[in-house]
């Protein structure tokens, strides 16, 4: 059980947070922001919820952040405004939540805040803790993940390259009834046509020259989830074989004579439009309708710019903790430069730009001049 404190002149936020997570963690209330810093120094809470839109909230956030590891500070804002979010992250907030506070956003903020403190979080939300964002599109994505995760039906995840479709697939798996089972991911676009069948279904010894007996992805995923990324890259013959196993659960290893069976949950992803491919004769109609029971669309980063400061903060922490680079701080101007860029490579490109800036930074504070875009 973690210790938390809500700093706000209005006690309504405290009552709401206490009601939403009070059974999991100890939540206290600090009514006077002027004494909140002394409270944090004395009590050393794990998480501080601080309303930065009231009084000198931003200055207090900066002061608390300078206290080092005493607490992870979650900034509360009255309105989602990019400039305020940038400022809050720049001053040290580990996350930002907006009023009215939603339970799911609150749980995610707690999970990420406690991850910095290595305190056990709300386990049901650890599974989507890496899907970062307070924007309306990302709130919808997390809601859709929770809604369809446990139904067992096939899911197609759509979105541009680099938006995080495999993260969504992993969250769907972990929140599902087979979440403790295996998760087997394959990129169809990276599989040579000659190896697709053996990669998916396995091979028997002697099936072709130098062939050895080995299981395929469907066999390895039995009792868990199989995730096929860029499913639109599969050839029509491969689509026929995929359709059969999805409809019956039966398949043969390459060169095998005995039927094998799988009950793996199926998730696919594509950065294209499968319907357009279907109408062009490049994707089978029966397979299209077999796999698109549920669809989750992941938005490109340029459509959720308010999430960029939080993602940047996340990558700084992850990369520095992994030893990939030294930790540094992004200036407000640097965060605004990141938020104004269109990100054709989406979240993957943002991670690369952050990593590059951390490695080549000329000091502890990264400015706009330290950012190099592709």
Long-range contacts (C-beta under 8 A, 24 or more apart in sequence): 1-25, 1-26, 2-26, 2-45, 2-46, 2-47, 2-110, 2-114, 2-117, 2-119, 2-120, 3-28, 3-43, 3-44, 3-45, 3-46, 3-47, 4-28, 4-45, 4-46, 4-47, 4-48, 4-49, 4-110, 5-29, 5-30, 5-36, 5-39, 5-40, 5-43, 5-45, 5-47, 5-48, 5-49, 5-71, 6-30, 6-48, 6-49, 7-33, 7-36, 7-39, 7-48, 7-49, 7-50, 7-51, 7-60, 8-33, 8-49, 8-50, 8-51, 8-54, 8-76, 9-33, 9-51, 9-54, 9-55, 10-51, 10-54, 13-49, 13-51, 13-76, 13-99, 13-101, 16-101, 17-49, 17-101, 17-106, 20-101, 20-103, 20-106, 20-107, 21-106, 21-107, 21-110, 21-122, 24-122, 25-110, 33-57, 33-60, 36-60, 36-64, 37-63, 37-64, 37-67, 40-64, 40-67, 40-70, 40-71, 41-67, 41-70, 44-70, 44-71, 45-70, 45-71, 46-71, 46-72, 46-113, 46-114, 46-117, 46-119, 47-71, 47-72, 47-73, 47-74, 47-110, 47-113, 47-114, 47-117, 48-72, 48-73, 48-74, 49-74, 49-76, 49-97, 50-74, 50-75, 50-76, 51-75, 51-76, 51-77, 51-78, 52-76, 52-77, 52-84, 52-88, 52-93, 53-77, 53-78, 53-79, 53-84, 58-87, 58-88, 58-91, 61-88, 61-91, 61-92, 61-93, 62-91, 62-92, 64-92, 65-91, 65-92, 65-93, 66-92, 69-117, 72-113, 72-114, 72-116, 72-117, 73-113, 74-109, 74-110, 74-113, 76-101, 80-134, 80-135, 80-306, 81-306, 82-305, 82-306, 82-339, 83-336, 85-134, 85-306, 85-309, 85-310, 86-309, 86-332, 86-335, 86-336, 86-339, 87-332, 88-309, 89-309, 89-310, 89-312, 89-313, 89-330, 89-335, 90-309, 90-329, 90-330, 90-331, 90-332, 90-335, 93-313, 94-313, 95-134, 95-310, 96-134, 96-309, 96-310, 97-134, 98-134, 102-139, 104-139, 104-142, 104-143, 104-146, 105-134, 105-139, 108-132, 108-142, 112-314, 116-317, 124-175, 127-171, 127-174, 127-175, 127-179, 128-171, 128-175, 130-167, 130-171, 131-164, 131-167, 131-168, 131-171, 132-307, 132-310, 132-311, 132-314, 133-304, 133-307, 133-310, 133-311, 134-306, 134-307, 134-310, 135-299, 135-304, 135-305, 135-306, 135-307, 137-299, 137-303, 137-304, 138-299, 138-304, 138-307, 141-168, 141-296, 141-297, 141-298, 141-299, 144-296, 145-171, 145-172, 145-175, 145-296, 146-175, 148-172, 148-294, 148-296, 149-175, 149-176, 150-175, 150-176, 150-177, 151-294, 152-176, 152-177, 152-265, 153-293, 153-294, 154-246, 154-265, 154-266, 154-267, 154-268, 154-290, 154-291, 154-292, 154-293, 154-294, 155-266, 155-267, 155-268, 155-293, 155-294, 155-295, 155-296, 156-231, 156-267, 156-268, 156-269, 156-270, 156-274, 156-291, 156-292, 156-294, 156-295, 156-296, 157-267, 157-268, 157-269, 157-270, 157-295, 157-296, 157-297, 157-298, 158-269, 158-270, 158-271, 158-273, 158-295, 158-296, 158-297, 158-298, 159-269, 159-271, 159-297, 159-298, 159-299, 159-300, 160-271, 160-300, 160-346, 161-271, 161-345, 161-346, 161-348, 162-345, 162-346, 162-347, 162-348, 162-349, 163-298, 163-299, 163-300, 163-301, 163-346, 163-347, 164-298, 164-346, 164-347, 165-229, 165-269, 165-271, 165-298, 166-227, 166-229, 166-269, 168-269, 168-296, 168-298, 169-225, 169-227, 169-229, 169-267, 169-269, 170-227, 172-225, 172-267, 172-296, 173-224, 173-225, 173-227, 173-265, 173-267, 176-225, 176-265, 178-223, 178-224, 178-225, 178-264, 178-265, 181-221, 181-222, 181-223, 181-224, 181-225, 182-220, 182-221, 182-222, 182-223, 182-224, 182-225, 183-221, 183-224, 183-225, 183-227, 184-217, 184-218, 184-220, 184-221, 184-224, 184-225, 184-226, 184-227, 184-264, 185-226, 185-227, 185-228, 185-229, 186-217, 186-226, 186-227, 186-228, 186-229, 187-229, 187-230, 188-228, 188-229, 188-230, 188-231, 188-232, 188-233, 188-234, 189-229, 189-230, 189-233, 190-230, 193-235, 193-238, 196-234, 196-235, 196-238, 197-238, 197-241, 197-254, 198-253, 198-254, 200-238, 200-241, 200-242, 200-251, 201-241, 201-245, 201-251, 201-252, 201-253, 201-254, 201-260, 202-253, 202-254, 202-256, 202-260, 203-253, 203-254, 203-255, 203-256, 204-253, 204-254, 204-255, 204-256, 205-255, 206-255, 207-253, 207-254, 207-255, 207-256, 208-254, 208-255, 211-254, 211-255, 213-253, 215-253, 216-253, 218-245, 218-251, 218-262, 218-264, 219-260, 219-262, 221-262, 221-264, 222-262, 222-263, 222-264, 223-263, 223-264, 224-264, 224-265, 225-264, 225-265, 225-266, 225-267, 226-262, 226-264, 226-265, 226-266, 226-267, 227-267, 227-268, 227-269, 228-266, 228-267, 228-268, 228-269, 229-268, 229-269, 230-269, 230-270, 230-271, 231-268, 231-269, 231-270, 231-274, 231-291, 232-270, 232-272, 232-274, 232-277, 232-282, 232-283, 236-282, 236-284, 239-283, 239-284, 239-287, 240-284, 242-287, 243-284, 243-286, 243-287, 243-290, 246-287, 246-290, 246-291, 247-290, 266-291, 300-343, 300-346, 301-343, 301-346, 301-347, 301-349, 301-350, 302-342, 302-343, 305-339, 305-340, 306-339, 308-335, 308-338, 308-339, 308-350, 309-335, 309-338, 309-339, 311-347, 311-350, 312-338, 312-350, 312-354, 315-350, 315-351, 315-354, 315-355, 316-354, 316-358, 319-354, 319-355, 319-358, 320-358, 324-355, 324-358, 325-355, 325-358, 325-359, 326-358, 326-361, 327-358, 328-357, 328-358, 328-361, 328-363, 328-364, 328-365, 328-366, 329-364, 329-365, 329-366, 330-357, 330-365, 330-366, 331-365, 331-366, 331-367, 331-368, 333-367, 333-368, 334-366, 334-367, 334-368, 334-370, 334-371, 337-368, 337-371, 338-371, 341-373, 345-374, 349-374
